[in-house]
Every structure is written in structure tokens, then in C-alpha cells.
Amino acid sequence: MKTLLKLLLIVLIFGSTQTFEAQIFKKLKDKAAKVISGENDIEEEVVKNPSFGSVIVTHSNTYGSVDIPEVKKIKAEQTNDSYNFSTSWWSHDADIHDGFYLSVKTTEDLRHDRNEDKAVKRTFKIPEEATLKLSYDPLLPHYDKNKEDYKRAVTDDYQTYDVSKGEVTIDVLSEDAIQISFNGRVNLRKIVRHSNNSEDYSERYYEATIKGGIDGTSPQFINNTTVKKKEDSAQNSIDYTVNEAPNSTAKPGTYQFTFETKVKVTVPEQNRSYDMSYLLNPSEKYIGLKVDMGAYSEEEIAGESIIIMDKGNSHIFVETQGMKMQISQNMMGGQQMQNPTDQMENYDYTNLEKTGKTKTILGAKCHEYTMSDSDIKMNLWVAPEVNLPNWFIQNQEVLKGHIMEYTIVSKDANMTSETIAINDNISKTINPKEYRKMF
């Protein structure tokens, strides 16, 4: 049981959170600062604002056509009943919104590369089926400097608005590209200064129509669909349905994940909770642990970190500020992260007992199991109807069902992990060749 606790705590980064995570984020922050400032010792030239597309907006009044050439990577989030698209771009340098947000109400899969009719376009009416918000400065002060090399952060012509009536079309949505076109009616703002350079002003709004397009490459897909429960009219019972796991399509040398389990882990000794995700592939032995780096670095650095444990080795992949980096294991001071599914495969489960207690988690009926010895007690809440792999006990002969919650109590450390969402049929691929090795 001591080995079990050690494995769980290492994987969840709690036994070494203060040292391991602090070292990673300190070095990563310093390295990112050097890269951005041009002080890095890497021969490749790093662009300060890496662009993943462009946007054009044509106005019927005042501004004509505005072309913004630099766009950050577009996020495409899929939920059970909607798609949400967003990104920011560089039209100004002020600390106010500069980008777009589009929400589309649909239960369909909008991905063209996952549908037979790959050329189909889907159009949605605004505001009945979609909402679209745009923010930008049409004078593009980000690219404008005067003779004194002075650059305004933003001008009085800055616009932020919701399209009141119109339509939006998803022209292309795939792993490689995203194209969105739109048109509709808007209210544009005009600032009237009471005198030159005066801080006193009044504002008025006037109607106009716009049309435009957002063209991006390599969108970032976020699957936030959750496992749905449904009523069985014949048995009047609640069950979870999980799509059959797709066959692994990962190319050799890459990691492909098809399931995501989101959990909240509470550590009483630290008086805080952590949100993270387990990434799984039922066809493979490796597992992934995904965390939001901002939550671990007090928002000092934003991005995503995925720790992959594979065949006794651990690999850390980081995406931040448009960069992809791979961090070596020596960042952990030589400490290896073992794959729990490998270590627990032949574990002695003779002391695993079913207590007879039940409770409901995310609508699923769970049964309590316990494992204990003189030093450690572990409680597991297992949902037999949830047909998903577990991240550390995958032997169905030992434990049938998905572990929705577990608690460890010991003289060394205590912790509780509770499932807060389950995403099935995700498509997350890690190709190590795309990540620059660092440290």
C-alpha cells in the first residue's frame, strides 16, 4: 500500500508540488522571457507575435475594409449542445478586448474532417442560433508609428460590439484549418472630444452593416462534451452511455488520447484543491496527466502542461505563448514518474472489500470499496455502468466499472480525488517532434 500511495501522489504532483512544479515554472518563465526578448541562445529566430491566421471586416459606414494580419491560435470548444470559438488578435496594444467570440447552438459535429461530406458548410442565424462578438481598433495602431517612434495603444475609433442580426457560416473546420464567414447589422461607436486632447468626451452610436471572414490554421480543439445519462423507459433506470472507443489512429512515435476524465483533487495538508485531467486511450498502456499551468503558477504563465507516462518513462510537454517545449526528466531531480497502470497490474487485491454502501456521482450509482493495512486506508467509489477505463486499476476482473472518487488516508498524506466531468471520444495527439527539447 505504501507503493500505491507513493505512485498516486507522484502522478498527481502533490508529493513534490512545491519543488518540482516551482522549478519547472521558474525555469520555464525565465526561458520564455529570454525567448521573447531575443536573449535566447537558440539559433532559430522566434517571432514575438506568432500568427495563426488573419481576419478581414468590411464596414458599410466609415471604416471600409479592415485587414488584421496577426491572429492567435483559434480555440474551438465543443460541448454537448454548442460550439464556442474564440481568439485574440493584434489591432491595438491596450489592455482591453481585442478579438472575437462566437457561440453556436448545435448538437452536430461541425468538424469537416470527421464527416463524410467534408465540403458541407453550415450556416447559423444570429441571434436565434448563434451569437458573435467582435472587438478591434479599425485604425490598427499596433502597426502604426509616427515620426517620433511613438505608438498609440488604442484610438477613439476602437469598436466592441455584438452582431444584432445576421448569420455566420462555418466554412472549414478541421485539424489543419478553420474558416468562418459572417455578416450582419451592428451599432458602431463614435467618440466626440469636447476639445483637442481633452479627456472629456461624449459618445454616440450609429447603425452599419458588416461582413467578413476569419481564417486560421491549426485550431486548438477543446472537447468539453460529457458522458450523457439517459432514461431507460423499459426499466425506468438511469444509465450512462459511452460511445465505443475508436480504434487507435496514432502514428508510431506519437501519443493519441480518446478519453478525458476531469477531476478535482483536495489535499487537506495544503488547504487547497487542484483541477486536472487524466487523458486515456483504451488501446494503449500510456496515460497522460493534463494541468492548466496558470493554476500552478499563480497566473504568471499561461498554457497547458501534459505529463505522459509510458513504459516506465515520463515525458513533459508544454504549450505556452505560441511555443511548444518538451522538458526532460532531470527537472525532477532524477525522480521517475512510474505508470500506475503498469505498476498496479499485478498488485495484490485480496484485501479489496465491497462495503455495501452506495451514493450517486454525476448521476451514476456508485458502490464503495475499501483497501487498507496498518498504515493506509483507501476508499473507492465505483460506477459499474460507466464503461470507461480507469487510470490506475484497469483489471476488470478485480474491479468492474469506473472509479468516480477515491480517498487516501495515511500518516504521511491525505487526499481525495472526485470526478467532475467525463469527456468521451476526444481526439488529442501529442507528436514529440513538434516540441523543442529544453532544460
Order of alpha helices (4+ residues) and beta strands (2+ residues): alpha-alpha-beta-beta-beta-beta-beta-beta-beta-beta-beta-beta-beta-beta-beta-beta-beta-beta-beta-alpha-beta-beta-beta-alpha-beta-beta-beta-beta-beta-beta
